Amino acid sequence: MKILAQQGFGPKDKLSRGLTNGVISGVILSPRYLKMEKVKDQIEQLSPLGGQVLLDPELYAARYISHPNSNLGNLETWDYFQMPRRSALISGGEAIKDMIRKAVQTQAELGLKEWIAPNIYIDAADSIEAAIALNIISQTKRVAESVGDNPVFATLALSREAVMDRAEFQDIFDALTAINSPPDGFYILMGSTNGRESEDQIRSDIYHPQVIAGWMYMNHVLSINGMRVVNGYCHMLSPFLGLCGAESAASGWHSGLRHFSMERYVRNASGGRYPAVRYVSCPLMARVRQSHYIDFKSVVPAVTNGLLLDTEFETAEPSRTIEALQSWEAISSLCESYCTGNMDVDIEAISAHIERAIKLWMQLQEAGFSQEIEANLERLDAMREAIMIFKEWVEIS
């Protein structure tokens, strides 16, 4: 499975170095952070380095165009960023086709070889928004073909709450797999209801067993039906999606790029502390503060990845670019180990990894450490239970 960078504010040389170093295989650009001319510059800089370059049109954020505290960045400077009236979306006529066409045409004009089609955000599985989103997806391929013959990914952006209603959620996938003219693939966003993650908050509400299992299920069902699946904002869940058939998973270099929330498009009145530098430990299946990592490995050396960028975290605080590169390096290593293409074998292997990670955290606890222990044990328990739920859903013995 490929690891992609989710582009955000302040990339500097993170993207180019990630591609050059081979820790990422592509980039998902964001028009929220870049105007069209800057996106052209980014494409010109990144394309010669190889790898996949996509652009998320982020049209689902258009619901906040008139919001008094909207935080849309540069999105409103893009011509396609206009949401048809709700009545036009419900009728499913020319308004939907025009919406898709404008977003795809923009990407064609930028010279992108693969396109992400727009969609709305699904707050609940049993809702008019879900019906509209399915209608948009059903028209995506035909409309994209009127622009060109490039592959097109349909956006499937949905709240964790939509996944929690299992019966209605699975009905969505029955409908998706019955589309007569399906897109070439899907770009999946799993929406957290908690968009204001502090530096000390480790557990997002995405780390719920049924949410993780549902995300895995989406990748499994779509991939076995011949769909390419790109997942946005995945971070530590990347290997779980990859073993289920995902083509790629993306994450970035700050909390808003590691998990997705619609709250990112609403301005936060309160400020926050600058986050501490963190190290992604594959053995711990966690992202821990650099200072904690140094203390941990002095007592339990097995928490170290044994990868090239480990040395950057030994003493002095690394740059934010190195922090991002190390995160991608670690996630890529996990995916290489547990996304071999044999789902049954990979599930058992990653389950064993989770058990080893729990034992390492307990060793740290027994050694007298308390930092980040309970939250990470809860998160690992959620991963373990998610695998059991997923196996039940797909009837793996």
C-alpha positions as CSV (number, residue, x, y, z in Angstrom):
1,M,0.0,0.0,0.0
2,K,1.1,3.5,-0.8
3,I,1.5,6.3,1.8
4,L,0.5,9.7,0.7
5,A,1.1,13.1,2.3
6,Q,-2.0,15.1,3.2
7,Q,-0.9,18.7,2.4
8,G,-1.6,21.5,4.8
9,F,-0.3,24.8,6.0
10,G,3.5,25.3,6.1
11,P,4.8,22.4,3.9
12,K,8.2,24.0,3.3
13,D,10.2,21.1,1.9
14,K,8.3,18.3,3.6
15,L,6.6,17.1,0.4
16,S,9.6,17.2,-1.9
17,R,11.9,15.5,0.7
18,G,9.2,12.9,1.5
19,L,9.1,11.9,-2.2
20,T,12.8,12.1,-2.7
21,N,13.5,10.0,0.4
22,G,10.8,7.5,-0.6
23,V,8.8,7.7,2.6
24,I,5.7,8.8,0.7
25,S,4.5,7.8,-2.7
26,G,2.4,10.9,-3.5
27,V,0.6,13.9,-2.3
28,I,-3.0,15.1,-1.8
29,L,-3.0,18.8,-2.4
30,S,-5.5,21.1,-0.6
31,P,-7.1,24.2,-2.2
32,R,-7.9,25.4,1.3
33,Y,-4.2,26.2,1.8
34,L,-3.2,27.2,-1.8
35,K,-4.6,29.4,-4.5
36,M,-4.8,28.0,-8.0
37,E,-1.4,29.5,-9.1
38,K,0.3,28.1,-6.1
39,V,-1.2,24.7,-6.8
40,K,0.3,24.9,-10.3
41,D,3.7,25.7,-8.8
42,Q,3.4,22.7,-6.4
43,I,2.4,20.4,-9.2
44,E,5.4,21.6,-11.3
45,Q,7.8,21.1,-8.4
46,L,6.4,17.7,-7.3
47,S,5.6,16.0,-10.6
48,P,9.3,15.4,-11.7
49,L,9.9,13.7,-8.3
50,G,7.5,10.9,-9.3
51,G,4.6,9.7,-7.3
52,Q,0.9,10.3,-7.4
53,V,-0.4,13.9,-7.2
54,L,-4.1,14.4,-6.4
55,L,-6.2,17.4,-5.3
56,D,-9.1,17.2,-2.9
57,P,-11.7,19.8,-4.1
58,E,-13.1,19.9,-0.5
59,L,-16.5,21.0,-1.8
60,Y,-18.1,19.3,1.2
61,A,-16.9,22.4,3.2
62,A,-19.1,24.7,1.1
63,R,-21.8,24.2,3.8
64,Y,-19.9,26.9,5.7
65,I,-19.7,29.6,3.0
66,S,-22.1,31.8,5.0
67,H,-21.1,30.7,8.5
68,P,-20.1,33.7,10.6
69,N,-17.0,31.9,11.8
70,S,-16.0,30.1,8.6
71,N,-12.4,29.1,8.2
72,L,-12.3,28.2,4.5
73,G,-8.9,29.7,3.7
74,N,-8.4,30.0,0.0
75,L,-11.3,27.7,-1.0
76,E,-13.5,30.6,-1.8
77,T,-11.0,31.8,-4.4
78,W,-11.6,28.7,-6.5
79,D,-14.3,29.1,-9.2
80,Y,-15.8,25.6,-8.7
81,F,-16.3,26.2,-4.9
82,Q,-20.1,26.8,-5.0
83,M,-22.7,24.5,-3.6
84,P,-26.0,24.2,-5.5
85,R,-29.2,24.9,-3.5
86,R,-30.5,22.0,-1.5
87,S,-33.6,21.7,-3.6
88,A,-31.4,21.3,-6.7
89,L,-29.3,18.7,-5.0
90,I,-32.4,16.7,-4.0
91,S,-33.9,16.8,-7.6
92,G,-30.6,15.4,-8.8
93,G,-30.6,17.2,-12.2
94,E,-28.2,19.4,-14.0
95,A,-27.0,21.1,-10.8
96,I,-25.2,18.0,-9.7
97,K,-23.7,17.4,-13.1
98,D,-22.5,21.0,-13.3
99,M,-21.0,20.7,-9.8
100,I,-19.0,17.6,-10.7
101,R,-18.0,19.0,-14.1
102,K,-16.6,22.2,-12.7
103,A,-14.4,20.6,-10.1
104,V,-13.1,17.9,-12.5
105,Q,-12.5,20.4,-15.2
106,T,-10.4,22.5,-12.8
107,Q,-8.2,19.5,-12.1
108,A,-7.9,18.8,-15.8
109,E,-6.7,22.3,-16.4
110,L,-4.1,21.9,-13.7
111,G,-2.7,19.0,-15.6
112,L,-3.5,16.3,-13.0
113,K,-3.6,12.8,-14.3
114,E,-6.2,11.5,-11.8
115,W,-9.1,13.4,-10.4
116,I,-11.1,13.5,-7.2
117,A,-14.7,14.4,-7.8
118,P,-16.6,16.5,-5.2
119,N,-19.4,15.4,-2.9
120,I,-21.3,16.5,0.2
121,Y,-20.7,15.3,3.7
122,I,-22.8,12.6,5.2
123,D,-23.7,13.3,8.8
124,A,-26.0,10.3,9.3
125,A,-26.4,7.1,7.3
126,D,-30.2,7.4,7.2
127,S,-30.5,10.9,5.9
128,I,-31.3,12.9,2.8
129,E,-27.6,13.8,2.7
130,A,-26.7,10.2,2.2
131,A,-29.2,9.8,-0.6
132,I,-27.8,13.0,-2.3
133,A,-24.2,11.8,-1.9
134,L,-25.1,8.4,-3.5
135,N,-26.7,10.2,-6.4
136,I,-23.6,12.4,-6.9
137,I,-21.4,9.3,-6.8
138,S,-23.7,7.5,-9.4
139,Q,-23.2,10.4,-11.8
140,T,-19.5,10.9,-11.2
141,K,-18.0,8.7,-13.9
142,R,-20.3,9.7,-16.7
143,V,-19.7,13.4,-16.0
144,A,-16.0,13.0,-15.7
145,E,-15.9,11.2,-19.1
146,S,-17.4,14.4,-20.6
147,V,-14.2,16.2,-19.5
148,G,-11.6,13.5,-20.3
149,D,-10.7,9.8,-19.9
150,N,-8.6,10.2,-16.7
151,P,-9.4,8.0,-13.8
152,V,-11.7,9.6,-11.3
153,F,-12.2,9.0,-7.6
154,A,-15.6,9.7,-6.0
155,T,-15.5,11.4,-2.6
156,L,-17.1,9.5,0.2
157,A,-17.0,11.8,3.2
158,L,-19.0,10.6,6.2
159,S,-19.2,11.2,9.9
160,R,-18.3,8.5,12.4
161,E,-21.9,8.6,13.5
162,A,-23.0,7.3,10.1
163,V,-20.8,4.2,10.7
164,M,-22.2,3.6,14.2
165,D,-25.6,2.8,12.7
166,R,-24.5,-0.6,11.3
167,A,-27.6,-1.6,9.3
168,E,-28.1,1.8,7.6
169,F,-24.3,2.1,7.0
170,Q,-24.2,-1.3,5.3
171,D,-27.2,-0.3,3.2
172,I,-25.0,2.5,1.8
173,F,-22.5,0.0,0.6
174,D,-25.2,-2.2,-1.0
175,A,-26.2,0.9,-3.0
176,L,-22.6,1.8,-3.9
177,T,-21.8,-1.7,-5.3
178,A,-25.0,-1.6,-7.4
179,I,-24.1,1.6,-9.3
180,N,-24.3,0.9,-13.1
181,S,-21.5,3.3,-14.0
182,P,-19.2,3.3,-11.0
183,P,-16.2,5.6,-10.6
184,D,-12.7,4.2,-10.9
185,G,-12.2,4.5,-7.2
186,F,-13.2,6.2,-3.9
187,Y,-11.6,8.9,-1.8
188,I,-12.8,8.1,1.8
189,L,-12.8,10.6,4.6
190,M,-13.9,9.4,8.1
191,G,-15.1,12.4,10.0
192,S,-14.4,12.8,13.7
193,T,-16.8,14.9,15.8
194,N,-13.8,16.3,17.7
195,G,-11.9,18.8,15.6
196,R,-9.9,20.5,18.4
197,E,-7.3,18.0,19.4
198,S,-4.7,19.3,21.9
199,E,-1.1,18.2,21.9
200,D,-1.9,16.0,24.9
201,Q,-5.0,14.4,23.5
202,I,-4.0,11.1,22.1
203,R,-7.3,9.4,21.5
204,S,-9.6,10.8,18.9
205,D,-13.2,9.6,18.8
206,I,-12.2,7.8,15.5
207,Y,-10.6,5.2,17.8
208,H,-13.9,3.5,18.5
209,P,-14.0,-0.3,17.7
210,Q,-17.0,0.0,15.4
211,V,-15.7,3.1,13.6
212,I,-12.4,1.4,12.9
213,A,-14.2,-1.8,11.8
214,G,-16.5,0.2,9.6
215,W,-13.6,2.0,7.9
216,M,-11.9,-1.4,7.3
217,Y,-15.2,-2.8,6.0
218,M,-15.5,0.1,3.5
219,N,-12.0,-0.6,2.1
220,H,-12.7,-4.4,1.9
221,V,-16.1,-4.1,0.2
222,L,-15.0,-1.5,-2.4
223,S,-11.7,-3.2,-3.2
224,I,-13.2,-6.7,-3.8
225,N,-15.6,-5.0,-6.1
226,G,-12.7,-3.7,-8.2
227,M,-12.5,-0.2,-6.8
228,R,-9.3,1.7,-6.1
229,V,-9.5,3.2,-2.6
230,V,-7.6,6.2,-1.3
231,N,-8.1,7.1,2.4
232,G,-7.5,10.6,3.7
233,Y,-6.4,11.6,7.2
234,C,-5.5,8.0,8.4
235,H,-2.2,8.2,10.3
236,M,-1.9,5.2,12.7
237,L,-4.9,3.4,11.1
238,S,-3.2,3.2,7.7
239,P,-2.0,-0.4,8.0
240,F,-5.5,-1.5,9.1
241,L,-7.0,-0.1,5.9
242,G,-4.2,-1.3,3.7
243,L,-4.6,-5.0,4.8
244,C,-8.3,-4.7,3.8
245,G,-7.5,-3.7,0.3
246,A,-6.7,0.1,0.3
247,E,-4.5,1.4,-2.5
248,S,-3.2,4.2,-0.4
249,A,-3.6,6.1,2.9
250,A,-2.7,9.7,3.6
251,S,-1.8,11.8,6.6
252,G,0.1,15.1,7.3
253,W,2.2,16.8,9.9
254,H,-0.2,18.4,12.4
255,S,-3.3,17.1,14.2
256,G,-5.7,18.6,11.6
257,L,-4.0,16.5,9.0
258,R,-3.9,13.2,11.0
259,H,-7.7,13.0,11.5
260,F,-10.5,14.6,9.6
261,S,-13.2,16.8,11.1
262,M,-15.6,19.3,9.6
263,E,-14.8,21.5,12.5
264,R,-11.6,22.4,10.8
265,Y,-13.6,24.7,8.5
266,V,-15.0,26.7,11.5
267,R,-12.7,29.2,13.2
268,N,-11.7,28.4,16.7
269,A,-11.8,31.4,19.1
270,S,-9.3,30.0,21.6
271,G,-5.7,29.5,20.8
272,G,-3.5,26.6,21.7
273,R,0.0,25.6,22.7
274,Y,2.6,24.8,20.0
275,P,2.7,21.0,19.9
276,A,5.6,19.1,21.2
277,V,7.7,17.1,18.8
278,R,6.6,13.5,18.6
279,Y,8.1,10.2,17.5
280,V,6.0,7.4,15.9
281,S,7.0,4.1,17.5
282,C,6.0,1.1,15.5
283,P,6.5,-1.3,18.4
284,L,4.2,0.8,20.6
285,M,1.8,1.6,17.8
286,A,1.8,5.1,19.0
287,R,3.0,8.7,18.5
288,V,4.8,9.7,21.7
289,R,6.6,12.9,22.8
290,Q,10.3,12.9,21.9
291,S,11.2,13.5,25.5
292,H,9.1,10.5,26.6
293,Y,10.6,8.3,23.8
294,I,14.1,9.0,25.0
295,D,13.1,8.0,28.5
296,F,11.2,5.0,27.4
297,K,13.9,3.5,25.3
298,S,16.5,3.9,28.1
299,V,14.4,1.3,30.0
300,V,12.7,-0.7,27.2
301,P,14.9,-0.5,24.1
302,A,12.4,-2.4,22.1
303,V,10.2,0.7,21.6
304,T,12.7,1.9,18.9
305,N,11.8,1.3,15.3
306,G,15.3,0.5,14.0
307,L,14.8,2.8,11.0
308,L,17.0,5.4,9.4
309,L,15.5,8.5,11.0
310,D,15.6,7.2,14.6
311,T,19.0,8.9,15.1
312,E,17.4,12.3,14.6
313,F,15.4,11.8,17.8
314,E,18.2,10.7,20.1
315,T,19.3,14.0,21.6
316,A,18.5,17.4,20.1
317,E,14.9,18.3,19.0
318,P,14.5,17.5,15.3
319,S,12.9,19.9,12.8
320,R,9.2,19.7,12.0
321,T,10.2,18.4,8.6
322,I,12.2,15.5,10.1
323,E,9.2,14.9,12.4
324,A,6.9,14.6,9.4
325,L,9.4,12.4,7.5
326,Q,9.8,10.1,10.5
327,S,6.1,9.7,10.9
328,W,5.7,8.7,7.2
329,E,8.7,6.4,7.5
330,A,7.2,4.6,10.5
331,I,3.8,4.2,8.9
332,S,5.3,3.0,5.7
333,S,7.2,0.4,7.7
334,L,4.0,-0.9,9.4
335,C,2.2,-1.1,6.1
336,E,5.0,-3.0,4.4
337,S,4.9,-5.5,7.2
338,Y,1.1,-6.0,7.4
339,C,-0.3,-5.2,4.0
340,T,1.0,-8.1,2.0
341,G,-2.2,-8.9,0.0
342,N,-3.2,-11.9,2.1
343,M,-5.9,-10.4,4.4
344,D,-6.3,-13.4,6.6
345,V,-2.6,-13.7,7.3
346,D,-2.2,-9.9,7.7
347,I,-5.0,-9.7,10.2
348,E,-3.5,-12.4,12.4
349,A,0.0,-10.7,12.1
350,I,-1.2,-7.2,13.1
351,S,-3.3,-8.7,15.9
352,A,-0.1,-10.2,17.3
353,H,1.6,-6.9,16.9
354,I,-1.1,-5.2,18.9
355,E,-0.6,-7.8,21.7
356,R,3.1,-7.1,21.7
357,A,2.5,-3.4,21.9
358,I,0.2,-3.8,24.9
359,K,2.9,-5.8,26.6
360,L,5.5,-3.1,25.9
361,W,3.2,-0.4,27.4
362,M,2.7,-2.6,30.5
363,Q,6.5,-3.0,30.8
364,L,6.8,0.8,30.8
365,Q,4.0,1.1,33.4
366,E,5.8,-1.5,35.6
367,A,9.0,0.5,35.2
368,G,7.2,3.5,36.8
369,F,6.2,5.5,33.7
370,S,2.7,7.0,33.7
371,Q,3.0,9.3,30.6
372,E,0.5,8.4,27.9
373,I,0.0,4.9,29.2
374,E,-3.7,4.6,29.8
375,A,-4.8,6.5,26.7
376,N,-2.6,4.3,24.4
377,L,-3.8,1.1,26.1
378,E,-7.4,2.2,25.5
379,R,-6.6,2.9,21.8
380,L,-4.9,-0.5,21.4
381,D,-7.9,-2.2,23.0
382,A,-10.1,-0.3,20.4
383,M,-7.9,-1.6,17.6
384,R,-8.1,-5.2,19.0
385,E,-11.9,-5.1,19.3
386,A,-12.2,-3.5,15.9
387,I,-10.5,-6.5,14.3
388,M,-12.9,-8.8,16.0
389,I,-15.9,-6.8,14.7
390,F,-14.5,-6.6,11.2
391,K,-13.9,-10.4,11.1
392,E,-17.5,-10.9,12.1
393,W,-18.8,-8.6,9.4
394,V,-16.8,-10.3,6.7
395,E,-17.2,-13.7,8.2
396,I,-13.5,-14.5,8.6
397,S,-13.1,-17.6,10.8
